[in-house]
Amino acid sequence: MSNASQEETQQLENLKGHRLGPYLSHNPVSATQIWQWCSAMGDHNPSYRPGDNQIAPPAMMQMWTMRDINDRYAPGSTAAPPYQVFDDMRLLGYPANVAVSYDIRFHRYLRVGERPQHYTTVVNISDRKSTRLGTGYFVTERVEYMTSDEIAFADALITYFQYQPAAEPTDQESNSPADTAREVQGSTVPDTGVDGWQPDFSDIDPGQLQIGDPLPALRVPVTHKLIVGGAIATQDFIPVHHNLPAAQAAGMQDIFMNILTTSGLSARYLSDWAGAGSRLRNIKFNLMAPNFPGDVMIMGGEIVGLEAGQGEASVSVAFHGRNGLGYHTSGTATLALPNMNTTS
């Protein structure tokens, strides 16, 4: 931990607790954007295909109200800059930013034609921290995602690290956010291998599940196309995800995957396993070693909780994605499963 000046601490304290919004979506939920997202994530869930009952993947939550390629929010949005905290921290000498964790609750899935909006509040700024990535602050925002008639469909705690990049890694250090994420929450997960799993999107029978059961492994090649395509599909135009000099200025060796793509791949992995009738209720994960082009991420997990309910059951899983540098992500999730009809 590093000590900050009293003036710096007070400046940051003044940025907390202000609920800003609404920030509107440029477009209503559309089949075209769902298709683009699913194409980037390799998500073939039939629930996301065009039709009378088409729904949007839940991990698209944040994408709808992102800024456009020119960093502009949709017309009608509040004029208050939502990330003033990061602008002010850049002026204080902390120019780089990475997302390090998501903690999301999904209240319901969106349908084509609905118009999302969001409100945001900075709820916490840590003491100044020194990590292998650099020195800076963990900033946590609470985001409320709503439809245009202010019906909540999700809420999230999103934590970022705003930092001064380390000048040069030592032999014991690497330009990786792995230890940065561990500052937020430590995590240990088991390793699994690749088994060639191909989902059939059939709903899994909760009566056949047991705590400790492993989830099948999923192999995800990490390519420039996936990283850039994921950034575009998630409406994330921050340069570190497509521009090599910008990524290197942030202390990275190459462009790297954004947290929204990690979220989309994780949600795809879980619904591929649980079936098209499942619904993601919550997901919480950290970003650790970055996903760089040329690597492969292996996703795996295990069942850690089961609960029967009226008309549906719920299953809790611990999951992870591991690449050549170590764990890219690890977290937990809960999914609602339709109870299977056992009568003939």
JOURMO-V964574 format. One record per backbone hydrogen bond with DSSP energy under -0.5 kcal/mol. CO is the residue of the C=O (numbers start at 0). NH is the residue of the N-H. If there is no record, write none. Layout:
# JOURMO-V964574
CO_NH + CO_NH
This chain:
# JOURMO-V964574
4_8 + 5_9 + 6_10 + 7_11 + 8_12 + 9_13 + 11_14 + 12_15 + 14_17 + 16_18 + 17_19 + 19_119 + 21_23 + 21_77 + 22_117 + 23_73 + 28_112 + 29_33 + 30_34 + 31_35 + 32_36 + 33_37 + 34_38 + 35_39 + 36_40 + 37_41 + 37_42 + 41_43 + 44_47 + 45_48 + 46_54 + 50_53 + 53_111 + 56_59 + 57_60 + 58_61 + 59_62 + 59_63 + 61_64 + 62_65 + 63_25 + 67_70 + 71_67 + 73_76 + 80_83 + 82_85 + 82_86 + 83_87 + 84_88 + 85_89 + 86_90 + 87_91 + 88_93 + 89_92 + 95_162 + 97_160 + 99_286 + 100_158 + 101_284 + 102_156 + 103_282 + 104_106 + 104_154 + 109_55 + 110_113 + 113_28 + 113_115 + 114_147 + 115_24 + 116_145 + 117_21 + 117_22 + 118_143 + 119_19 + 120_122 + 120_141 + 121_16 + 123_139 + 127_1 + 128_130 + 128_135 + 132_165 + 133_130 + 134_163 + 135_128 + 136_138 + 136_161 + 137_125 + 138_159 + 139_122 + 139_123 + 140_142 + 140_157 + 141_120 + 142_144 + 142_155 + 143_118 + 143_145 + 144_152 + 144_153 + 145_116 + 146_149 + 149_151 + 150_146 + 152_106 + 152_107 + 153_144 + 154_104 + 155_142 + 155_157 + 156_102 + 157_140 + 158_99 + 158_100 + 159_138 + 159_161 + 160_97 + 160_162 + 161_136 + 162_95 + 162_164 + 163_134 + 169_172 + 173_175 + 176_180 + 177_181 + 178_182 + 179_182 + 179_183 + 180_183 + 180_184 + 200_275 + 203_205 + 204_207 + 205_208 + 209_212 + 212_302 + 214_300 + 216_196 + 217_219 + 217_298 + 218_220 + 219_296 + 220_222 + 221_293 + 222_226 + 223_227 + 224_228 + 225_229 + 226_230 + 227_231 + 228_232 + 229_233 + 230_235 + 231_234 + 234_236 + 237_240 + 238_241 + 238_242 + 239_255 + 241_243 + 242_246 + 243_247 + 244_248 + 245_249 + 246_251 + 247_250 + 254_292 + 257_261 + 258_262 + 259_263 + 260_264 + 261_265 + 262_266 + 263_267 + 264_268 + 265_269 + 266_270 + 267_271 + 268_272 + 269_273 + 270_274 + 273_203 + 274_277 + 278_335 + 280_105 + 281_333 + 282_103 + 283_331 + 284_101 + 285_329 + 287_176 + 289_291 + 290_256 + 291_294 + 294_221 + 295_297 + 296_219 + 296_298 + 297_321 + 298_217 + 299_319 + 300_214 + 301_317 + 302_211 + 304_315 + 306_313 + 308_310 + 310_338 + 312_336 + 313_306 + 314_334 + 315_303 + 315_304 + 316_332 + 317_301 + 318_330 + 319_299 + 320_327 + 320_328 + 321_297 + 322_325 + 325_322 + 325_327 + 326_288 + 327_287 + 328_320 + 329_285 + 330_318 + 331_283 + 332_316 + 333_280 + 333_281 + 334_314 + 335_278 + 336_312 + 339_341
